[in-house]
């Protein structure tokens, strides 16, 4: 005989912890197509390291996020946007290079 549940589990993101819904910038301005030549608008969707930011961070709708990604890739190909950030130093601590064990002498 199954037990009856007296207490229901609370789901995250319920009434107590709602997250503010971001609206798509392009939908607000009624932009149909995103131009790869508009570099100033595209920089908003690229991180400092040069990665394309996700929808969760940018707040763009699915349709416009796909267009942003395509536009960023085209702008990179045309050398309007960099593939990686300039002058970023490599990490000094943490992992070593693949072949370097550090404890062996050759």
N, CA, C and O atoms as CSV, one atom per row, in Angstrom:
chain,resi,resn,atom,element,x,y,z
A,1,UNK,N,N,0.836,-1.164,0.000
A,1,UNK,CA,C,0.000,0.000,0.000
A,1,UNK,C,C,0.898,1.250,0.000
A,1,UNK,O,O,1.689,1.423,0.927
A,2,UNK,N,N,0.798,2.121,-1.010
A,2,UNK,CA,C,1.660,3.302,-1.102
A,2,UNK,C,C,1.310,4.344,-0.031
A,2,UNK,O,O,0.165,4.490,0.396
A,3,UNK,N,N,2.358,5.051,0.369
A,3,UNK,CA,C,2.172,6.108,1.362
A,3,UNK,C,C,1.605,7.358,0.715
A,3,UNK,O,O,1.899,7.672,-0.439
A,4,UNK,N,N,0.803,8.049,1.466
A,4,UNK,CA,C,0.294,9.326,0.980
A,4,UNK,C,C,1.277,10.417,1.374
A,4,UNK,O,O,1.779,10.441,2.497
A,5,UNK,N,N,1.538,11.290,0.466
A,5,UNK,CA,C,2.468,12.376,0.757
A,5,UNK,C,C,1.708,13.504,1.446
A,5,UNK,O,O,0.692,13.994,0.954
A,6,UNK,N,N,2.227,13.887,2.576
A,6,UNK,CA,C,1.595,14.981,3.300
A,6,UNK,C,C,2.225,16.309,2.946
A,6,UNK,O,O,1.593,17.360,3.054
A,7,UNK,N,N,3.476,16.253,2.522
A,7,UNK,CA,C,4.184,17.481,2.210
A,7,UNK,C,C,4.736,17.381,0.787
A,7,UNK,O,O,5.437,16.422,0.463
A,8,UNK,N,N,4.431,18.340,-0.045
A,8,UNK,CA,C,4.949,18.333,-1.410
A,8,UNK,C,C,6.294,19.049,-1.436
A,8,UNK,O,O,6.541,19.975,-0.664
A,9,UNK,N,N,7.147,18.602,-2.331
A,9,UNK,CA,C,8.464,19.216,-2.465
A,9,UNK,C,C,8.335,20.543,-3.185
A,9,UNK,O,O,7.524,20.711,-4.095
A,10,UNK,N,N,9.158,21.477,-2.749
A,10,UNK,CA,C,9.154,22.788,-3.403
A,10,UNK,C,C,10.127,22.762,-4.565
A,10,UNK,O,O,11.229,22.224,-4.458
A,11,UNK,N,N,9.724,23.331,-5.641
A,11,UNK,CA,C,10.586,23.410,-6.810
A,11,UNK,C,C,11.416,24.680,-6.761
A,11,UNK,O,O,10.939,25.716,-6.298
A,12,UNK,N,N,12.666,24.610,-7.239
A,12,UNK,CA,C,13.469,25.832,-7.275
A,12,UNK,C,C,12.886,26.816,-8.276
A,12,UNK,O,O,12.350,26.420,-9.310
A,13,UNK,N,N,12.994,28.081,-7.966
A,13,UNK,CA,C,12.465,29.108,-8.856
A,13,UNK,C,C,11.000,29.365,-8.632
A,13,UNK,O,O,10.334,29.981,-9.464
A,14,UNK,N,N,10.498,28.898,-7.518
A,14,UNK,CA,C,9.099,29.118,-7.183
A,14,UNK,C,C,8.859,30.549,-6.756
A,14,UNK,O,O,9.681,31.423,-7.034
A,15,UNK,N,N,7.741,30.808,-6.080
A,15,UNK,CA,C,7.389,32.173,-5.691
A,15,UNK,C,C,8.447,32.854,-4.821
A,15,UNK,O,O,8.610,34.072,-4.897
A,16,UNK,N,N,9.163,32.092,-4.002
A,16,UNK,CA,C,10.134,32.699,-3.102
A,16,UNK,C,C,11.404,33.127,-3.835
A,16,UNK,O,O,11.996,34.150,-3.490
A,17,UNK,N,N,11.831,32.363,-4.841
A,17,UNK,CA,C,13.105,32.645,-5.497
A,17,UNK,C,C,12.981,32.903,-6.978
A,17,UNK,O,O,13.707,32.296,-7.764
A,18,UNK,N,N,12.094,33.773,-7.382
A,18,UNK,CA,C,11.935,34.022,-8.804
A,18,UNK,C,C,13.102,34.833,-9.337
A,18,UNK,O,O,13.620,35.725,-8.666
A,19,UNK,N,N,13.501,34.508,-10.548
A,19,UNK,CA,C,14.580,35.206,-11.216
A,19,UNK,C,C,13.947,36.203,-12.178
A,19,UNK,O,O,12.956,35.901,-12.843
A,20,UNK,N,N,14.529,37.383,-12.243
A,20,UNK,CA,C,14.003,38.401,-13.141
A,20,UNK,C,C,14.169,37.947,-14.590
A,20,UNK,O,O,15.271,37.601,-15.015
A,21,UNK,N,N,13.096,37.950,-15.327
A,21,UNK,CA,C,13.112,37.527,-16.723
A,21,UNK,C,C,13.701,38.631,-17.581
A,21,UNK,O,O,13.241,39.773,-17.542
A,22,UNK,N,N,14.725,38.286,-18.358
A,22,UNK,CA,C,15.323,39.268,-19.255
A,22,UNK,C,C,14.596,39.235,-20.587
A,22,UNK,O,O,14.242,38.172,-21.095
A,23,UNK,N,N,14.386,40.396,-21.130
A,23,UNK,CA,C,13.734,40.480,-22.432
A,23,UNK,C,C,14.783,40.662,-23.509
A,23,UNK,O,O,15.826,41.276,-23.288
A,24,UNK,N,N,14.496,40.133,-24.647
A,24,UNK,CA,C,15.427,40.202,-25.771
A,24,UNK,C,C,15.545,41.646,-26.261
A,24,UNK,O,O,14.544,42.303,-26.544
A,25,UNK,N,N,16.778,42.122,-26.355
A,25,UNK,CA,C,17.045,43.479,-26.814
A,25,UNK,C,C,16.574,43.676,-28.249
A,25,UNK,O,O,16.046,44.733,-28.594
A,26,UNK,N,N,16.764,42.669,-29.075
A,26,UNK,CA,C,16.410,42.781,-30.489
A,26,UNK,C,C,14.900,42.718,-30.695
A,26,UNK,O,O,14.369,43.361,-31.600
A,27,UNK,N,N,14.212,41.950,-29.864
A,27,UNK,CA,C,12.748,41.898,-29.970
A,27,UNK,C,C,12.125,43.214,-29.546
A,27,UNK,O,O,11.123,43.645,-30.117
A,28,UNK,N,N,12.718,43.856,-28.542
A,28,UNK,CA,C,12.213,45.153,-28.094
A,28,UNK,C,C,12.301,46.182,-29.206
A,28,UNK,O,O,11.366,46.951,-29.430
A,29,UNK,N,N,13.442,46.191,-29.907
A,29,UNK,CA,C,13.663,47.161,-30.986
A,29,UNK,C,C,13.105,46.695,-32.320
A,29,UNK,O,O,13.225,47.397,-33.324
A,30,UNK,N,N,12.499,45.524,-32.337
A,30,UNK,CA,C,11.898,44.938,-33.545
A,30,UNK,C,C,12.916,44.804,-34.677
A,30,UNK,O,O,12.658,45.180,-35.820
A,31,UNK,N,N,14.081,44.257,-34.322
A,31,UNK,CA,C,15.138,44.004,-35.302
A,31,UNK,C,C,14.883,42.634,-35.907
A,31,UNK,O,O,14.737,41.656,-35.173
A,32,UNK,N,N,14.827,42.544,-37.227
A,32,UNK,CA,C,14.573,41.251,-37.871
A,32,UNK,C,C,15.877,40.500,-38.142
A,32,UNK,O,O,15.962,39.298,-37.890
A,33,UNK,N,N,16.886,41.195,-38.649
A,33,UNK,CA,C,18.162,40.556,-38.955
A,33,UNK,C,C,19.290,41.294,-38.258
A,33,UNK,O,O,19.275,42.521,-38.152
A,34,UNK,N,N,20.262,40.537,-37.785
A,34,UNK,CA,C,21.418,41.115,-37.097
A,34,UNK,C,C,22.570,41.172,-38.090
A,34,UNK,O,O,22.921,40.170,-38.713
A,35,UNK,N,N,23.149,42.355,-38.226
A,35,UNK,CA,C,24.204,42.574,-39.205
A,35,UNK,C,C,25.573,42.320,-38.575
A,35,UNK,O,O,25.854,42.807,-37.480
A,36,UNK,N,N,26.419,41.563,-39.260
A,36,UNK,CA,C,27.743,41.250,-38.733
A,36,UNK,C,C,28.656,42.462,-38.742
A,36,UNK,O,O,29.678,42.465,-38.058
A,37,UNK,N,N,28.307,43.498,-39.507
A,37,UNK,CA,C,29.145,44.692,-39.585
A,37,UNK,C,C,28.916,45.644,-38.410
A,37,UNK,O,O,29.701,46.569,-38.199
A,38,UNK,N,N,27.845,45.422,-37.646
A,38,UNK,CA,C,27.549,46.252,-36.486
A,38,UNK,C,C,28.324,45.703,-35.286
A,38,UNK,O,O,27.763,45.024,-34.426
A,39,UNK,N,N,29.617,46.008,-35.246
A,39,UNK,CA,C,30.525,45.428,-34.265
A,39,UNK,C,C,30.201,45.901,-32.851
A,39,UNK,O,O,30.338,45.132,-31.900
A,40,UNK,N,N,29.774,47.156,-32.698
A,40,UNK,CA,C,29.482,47.674,-31.366
A,40,UNK,C,C,28.331,46.918,-30.714
A,40,UNK,O,O,28.353,46.696,-29.504
A,41,UNK,N,N,27.342,46.523,-31.478
A,41,UNK,CA,C,26.229,45.748,-30.932
A,41,UNK,C,C,26.661,44.319,-30.622
A,41,UNK,O,O,26.169,43.716,-29.668
A,42,UNK,N,N,27.569,43.777,-31.415
A,42,UNK,CA,C,28.003,42.395,-31.214
A,42,UNK,C,C,28.956,42.243,-30.028
A,42,UNK,O,O,29.018,41.172,-29.424
A,43,UNK,N,N,29.695,43.296,-29.690
A,43,UNK,CA,C,30.628,43.214,-28.562
A,43,UNK,C,C,29.914,42.930,-27.251
A,43,UNK,O,O,30.504,42.357,-26.335
A,44,UNK,N,N,28.675,43.318,-27.153
A,44,UNK,CA,C,27.873,43.070,-25.959
A,44,UNK,C,C,27.649,41.573,-25.733
A,44,UNK,O,O,27.439,41.142,-24.599
A,45,UNK,N,N,27.693,40.782,-26.805
A,45,UNK,CA,C,27.416,39.350,-26.738
A,45,UNK,C,C,28.679,38.505,-26.758
A,45,UNK,O,O,28.605,37.283,-26.887
A,46,UNK,N,N,29.843,39.144,-26.631
A,46,UNK,CA,C,31.114,38.432,-26.609
A,46,UNK,C,C,31.813,38.750,-25.290
A,46,UNK,O,O,31.865,39.911,-24.885
A,47,UNK,N,N,32.352,37.734,-24.616
A,47,UNK,CA,C,33.019,37.949,-23.331
A,47,UNK,C,C,34.395,38.573,-23.533
A,47,UNK,O,O,34.844,38.776,-24.662
A,48,UNK,N,N,35.054,38.871,-22.419
A,48,UNK,CA,C,36.380,39.482,-22.488
A,48,UNK,C,C,37.390,38.541,-23.115
A,48,UNK,O,O,38.345,38.984,-23.752
A,49,UNK,N,N,37.185,37.246,-22.937
A,49,UNK,CA,C,38.093,36.258,-23.516
A,49,UNK,C,C,37.791,35.975,-24.979
A,49,UNK,O,O,38.580,35.309,-25.650
A,50,UNK,N,N,36.668,36.464,-25.487
A,50,UNK,CA,C,36.319,36.263,-26.883
A,50,UNK,C,C,35.259,35.207,-27.111
A,50,UNK,O,O,34.930,34.906,-28.259
A,51,UNK,N,N,34.713,34.633,-26.041
A,51,UNK,CA,C,33.681,33.605,-26.196
A,51,UNK,C,C,32.316,34.251,-26.389
A,51,UNK,O,O,32.044,35.332,-25.866
A,52,UNK,N,N,31.470,33.577,-27.142
A,52,UNK,CA,C,30.101,34.048,-27.334
A,52,UNK,C,C,29.318,33.716,-26.069
A,52,UNK,O,O,29.310,32.571,-25.616
A,53,UNK,N,N,28.664,34.720,-25.508
A,53,UNK,CA,C,27.903,34.506,-24.273
A,53,UNK,C,C,26.614,33.756,-24.566
A,53,UNK,O,O,26.060,33.851,-25.661
A,54,UNK,N,N,26.144,33.007,-23.569
A,54,UNK,CA,C,24.952,32.182,-23.744
A,54,UNK,C,C,23.674,32.998,-23.607
A,54,UNK,O,O,23.691,34.142,-23.153
A,55,UNK,N,N,22.586,32.395,-24.002
A,55,UNK,CA,C,21.271,33.031,-23.895
A,55,UNK,C,C,20.919,33.336,-22.457
A,55,UNK,O,O,20.296,34.354,-22.157
A,56,UNK,N,N,21.321,32.451,-21.578
A,56,UNK,CA,C,21.016,32.620,-20.162
A,56,UNK,C,C,21.636,33.912,-19.619
A,56,UNK,O,O,21.058,34.556,-18.743
A,57,UNK,N,N,22.783,34.283,-20.126
A,57,UNK,CA,C,23.483,35.479,-19.662
A,57,UNK,C,C,23.008,36.716,-20.422
A,57,UNK,O,O,22.779,37.763,-19.816
A,58,UNK,N,N,22.861,36.605,-21.735
A,58,UNK,CA,C,22.525,37.778,-22.546
A,58,UNK,C,C,21.049,38.134,-22.500
A,58,UNK,O,O,20.683,39.300,-22.649
A,59,UNK,N,N,20.196,37.131,-22.292
A,59,UNK,CA,C,18.762,37.400,-22.264
A,59,UNK,C,C,18.137,37.460,-23.649
A,59,UNK,O,O,16.984,37.869,-23.785
A,60,UNK,N,N,18.860,37.070,-24.661
A,60,UNK,CA,C,18.328,37.083,-26.019
A,60,UNK,C,C,17.414,35.873,-26.230
A,60,UNK,O,O,17.604,34.824,-25.613
A,61,UNK,N,N,16.437,36.031,-27.097
A,61,UNK,CA,C,15.561,34.905,-27.421
A,61,UNK,C,C,16.336,33.922,-28.303
A,61,UNK,O,O,17.426,34.229,-28.784
A,62,UNK,N,N,15.768,32.762,-28.501
A,62,UNK,CA,C,16.471,31.711,-29.248
A,62,UNK,C,C,16.789,32.156,-30.666
A,62,UNK,O,O,17.904,31.960,-31.149
A,63,UNK,N,N,15.821,32.746,-31.324
A,63,UNK,CA,C,16.001,33.156,-32.717
A,63,UNK,C,C,17.131,34.173,-32.857
A,63,UNK,O,O,17.987,34.043,-33.733
A,64,UNK,N,N,17.130,35.179,-31.995
A,64,UNK,CA,C,18.145,36.212,-32.100
A,64,UNK,C,C,19.507,35.736,-31.587
A,64,UNK,O,O,20.539,36.218,-32.054
A,65,UNK,N,N,19.527,34.807,-30.643
A,65,UNK,CA,C,20.814,34.278,-30.178
A,65,UNK,C,C,21.516,33.509,-31.290
A,65,UNK,O,O,22.738,33.582,-31.424
A,66,UNK,N,N,20.750,32.778,-32.083
A,66,UNK,CA,C,21.334,32.062,-33.225
A,66,UNK,C,C,21.879,33.061,-34.234
A,66,UNK,O,O,22.958,32.856,-34.788
A,67,UNK,N,N,21.142,34.140,-34.476
A,67,UNK,CA,C,21.607,35.165,-35.403
A,67,UNK,C,C,22.843,35.879,-34.869
A,67,UNK,O,O,23.748,36.211,-35.635
A,68,UNK,N,N,22.886,36.117,-33.564
A,68,UNK,CA,C,24.055,36.748,-32.951
A,68,UNK,C,C,25.283,35.858,-33.129
A,68,UNK,O,O,26.352,36.338,-33.507
A,69,UNK,N,N,25.130,34.567,-32.856
A,69,UNK,CA,C,26.257,33.644,-32.980
A,69,UNK,C,C,26.784,33.611,-34.412
A,69,UNK,O,O,27.994,33.616,-34.634
A,70,UNK,N,N,25.878,33.577,-35.371
A,70,UNK,CA,C,26.284,33.575,-36.781
A,70,UNK,C,C,26.970,34.883,-37.150
A,70,UNK,O,O,27.971,34.882,-37.866
A,71,UNK,N,N,26.436,35.996,-36.663
A,71,UNK,CA,C,27.024,37.306,-36.968
A,71,UNK,C,C,28.407,37.451,-36.337
A,71,UNK,O,O,29.313,38.009,-36.956
A,72,UNK,N,N,28.576,36.958,-35.121
A,72,UNK,CA,C,29.882,37.024,-34.459
A,72,UNK,C,C,30.894,36.189,-35.235
A,72,UNK,O,O,32.032,36.616,-35.433
A,73,UNK,N,N,30.487,35.010,-35.673
A,73,UNK,CA,C,31.395,34.142,-36.434
A,73,UNK,C,C,31.790,34.781,-37.764
A,73,UNK,O,O,32.939,34.668,-38.193
A,74,UNK,N,N,30.850,35.443,-38.408
A,74,UNK,CA,C,31.166,36.136,-39.665
A,74,UNK,C,C,32.079,37.332,-39.422
A,74,UNK,O,O,33.005,37.580,-40.194
A,75,UNK,N,N,31.816,38.074,-38.346
A,75,UNK,CA,C,32.650,39.234,-38.025
A,75,UNK,C,C,34.071,38.797,-37.680
A,75,UNK,O,O,35.029,39.505,-37.992
A,76,UNK,N,N,34.215,37.647,-37.045
A,76,UNK,CA,C,35.548,37.118,-36.760
A,76,UNK,C,C,36.267,36.756,-38.045
A,76,UNK,O,O,37.455,37.034,-38.208
A,77,UNK,N,N,35.538,36.138,-38.948
A,77,UNK,CA,C,36.130,35.724,-40.229
A,77,UNK,C,C,36.592,36.931,-41.041
A,77,UNK,O,O,37.600,36.865,-41.744
A,78,UNK,N,N,35.846,38.038,-40.940
A,78,UNK,CA,C,36.197,39.257,-41.670
A,78,UNK,C,C,37.172,40.141,-40.888
A,78,UNK,O,O,37.486,41.252,-41.315
A,79,UNK,N,N,37.648,39.648,-39.750
A,79,UNK,CA,C,38.611,40.341,-38.889
A,79,UNK,C,C,38.043,41.613,-38.279
A,79,UNK,O,O,38.786,42.557,-38.012
A,80,UNK,N,N,36.744,41.646,-38.057
A,80,UNK,CA,C,36.129,42.775,-37.359
A,80,UNK,C,C,36.120,42.538,-35.852
A,80,UNK,O,O,36.177,43.485,-35.068
A,81,UNK,N,N,36.049,41.277,-35.455
A,81,UNK,CA,C,36.120,40.878,-34.043
A,81,UNK,C,C,37.259,39.885,-33.880
A,81,UNK,O,O,37.528,39.098,-34.788
A,82,UNK,N,N,37.929,39.911,-32.737
A,82,UNK,CA,C,39.017,38.942,-32.529
A,82,UNK,C,C,38.470,37.573,-32.132
A,82,UNK,O,O,37.394,37.474,-31.542
A,83,UNK,N,N,39.210,36.532,-32.458
A,83,UNK,CA,C,38.847,35.191,-32.019
A,83,UNK,C,C,39.124,35.026,-30.523
A,83,UNK,O,O,38.347,34.395,-29.807
A,84,UNK,N,N,40.233,35.596,-30.062
A,84,UNK,CA,C,40.604,35.537,-28.647
A,84,UNK,C,C,40.981,36.941,-28.197
A,84,UNK,O,O,41.249,37.820,-29.016
A,85,UNK,N,N,40.999,37.137,-26.879
A,85,UNK,CA,C,41.356,38.444,-26.332
A,85,UNK,C,C,42.842,38.682,-26.484
A,85,UNK,O,O,43.639,37.744,-26.471
A,86,UNK,N,N,43.207,39.934,-26.626
A,86,UNK,CA,C,44.615,40.285,-26.763
A,86,UNK,C,C,45.237,40.499,-25.398
A,86,UNK,O,O,44.612,41.066,-24.503
A,87,UNK,N,N,46.480,40.039,-25.241
A,87,UNK,CA,C,47.238,40.315,-24.034
A,87,UNK,C,C,46.798,39.559,-22.796
A,87,UNK,O,O,47.183,39.936,-21.689
A,88,UNK,N,N,46.016,38.518,-22.938
A,88,UNK,CA,C,45.609,37.737,-21.780
A,88,UNK,C,C,46.734,36.766,-21.458
A,88,UNK,O,O,47.149,35.971,-22.302
A,89,UNK,N,N,47.219,36.843,-20.227
A,89,UNK,CA,C,48.314,35.972,-19.832
A,89,UNK,C,C,47.785,34.590,-19.507
A,89,UNK,O,O,46.644,34.429,-19.075
A,90,UNK,N,N,48.632,33.593,-19.724
A,90,UNK,CA,C,48.249,32.223,-19.396
A,90,UNK,C,C,48.275,32.041,-17.896
A,90,UNK,O,O,48.951,32.777,-17.177
A,91,UNK,N,N,47.533,31.052,-17.432
A,91,UNK,CA,C,47.520,30.759,-15.998
A,91,UNK,C,C,48.884,30.231,-15.578
A,91,UNK,O,O,49.492,29.420,-16.276
A,92,UNK,N,N,49.348,30.694,-14.446
A,92,UNK,CA,C,50.646,30.226,-13.969
A,92,UNK,C,C,50.486,29.024,-13.051
A,92,UNK,O,O,51.307,28.107,-13.097
A,93,UNK,N,N,49.465,29.004,-12.231
A,93,UNK,CA,C,49.269,27.897,-11.306
A,93,UNK,C,C,48.330,26.869,-11.887
A,93,UNK,O,O,47.836,27.012,-13.006
A,94,UNK,N,N,48.090,25.833,-11.112
A,94,UNK,CA,C,47.126,24.830,-11.549
A,94,UNK,C,C,47.726,23.784,-12.434
A,94,UNK,O,O,48.762,23.208,-12.103
A,95,UNK,N,N,47.098,23.526,-13.554
A,95,UNK,CA,C,47.520,22.442,-14.443
A,95,UNK,C,C,48.800,22.777,-15.171
A,95,UNK,O,O,49.108,23.938,-15.443
A,96,UNK,N,N,49.533,21.731,-15.477
A,96,UNK,CA,C,50.741,21.878,-16.281
A,96,UNK,C,C,50.420,21.471,-17.710
A,96,UNK,O,O,49.337,20.971,-18.011
A,97,UNK,N,N,51.393,21.702,-18.577
A,97,UNK,CA,C,51.226,21.241,-19.956
A,97,UNK,C,C,51.125,19.730,-19.976
A,97,UNK,O,O,51.554,19.063,-19.035
A,98,UNK,N,N,50.570,19.197,-21.024
A,98,UNK,CA,C,50.302,17.760,-21.100
A,98,UNK,C,C,51.539,16.904,-20.920
A,98,UNK,O,O,51.525,15.946,-20.147
A,99,UNK,N,N,52.602,17.237,-21.621
A,99,UNK,CA,C,53.785,16.393,-21.581
A,99,UNK,C,C,54.678,16.629,-20.377
A,99,UNK,O,O,55.539,15.799,-20.084
A,100,UNK,N,N,54.501,17.720,-19.682
A,100,UNK,CA,C,55.385,18.084,-18.575
A,100,UNK,C,C,54.878,17.477,-17.275
A,100,UNK,O,O,53.822,17.855,-16.769
A,101,UNK,N,N,55.658,16.515,-16.734
A,101,UNK,CA,C,55.286,15.906,-15.465
A,101,UNK,C,C,55.893,16.656,-14.291
A,101,UNK,O,O,55.351,16.608,-13.187
A,102,UNK,N,N,56.997,17.341,-14.503
A,102,UNK,CA,C,57.613,18.138,-13.458
A,102,UNK,C,C,58.488,17.353,-12.500
A,102,UNK,O,O,59.429,17.911,-11.937
A,103,UNK,N,N,58.207,16.080,-12.299
A,103,UNK,CA,C,58.972,15.307,-11.342
A,103,UNK,C,C,60.043,14.443,-12.006
A,103,UNK,O,O,60.830,13.795,-11.315
A,104,UNK,N,N,60.080,14.429,-13.322
A,104,UNK,CA,C,61.042,13.598,-14.044
A,104,UNK,C,C,62.096,14.469,-14.703
A,104,UNK,O,O,61.806,15.549,-15.216
A,105,UNK,N,N,63.322,13.974,-14.676
A,105,UNK,CA,C,64.390,14.660,-15.401
A,105,UNK,C,C,64.721,13.856,-16.639
A,105,UNK,O,O,64.642,12.627,-16.633
A,106,UNK,N,N,65.080,14.530,-17.668
A,106,UNK,CA,C,65.387,13.826,-18.920
A,106,UNK,C,C,66.822,13.882,-19.241
A,106,UNK,O,O,67.248,13.340,-20.260
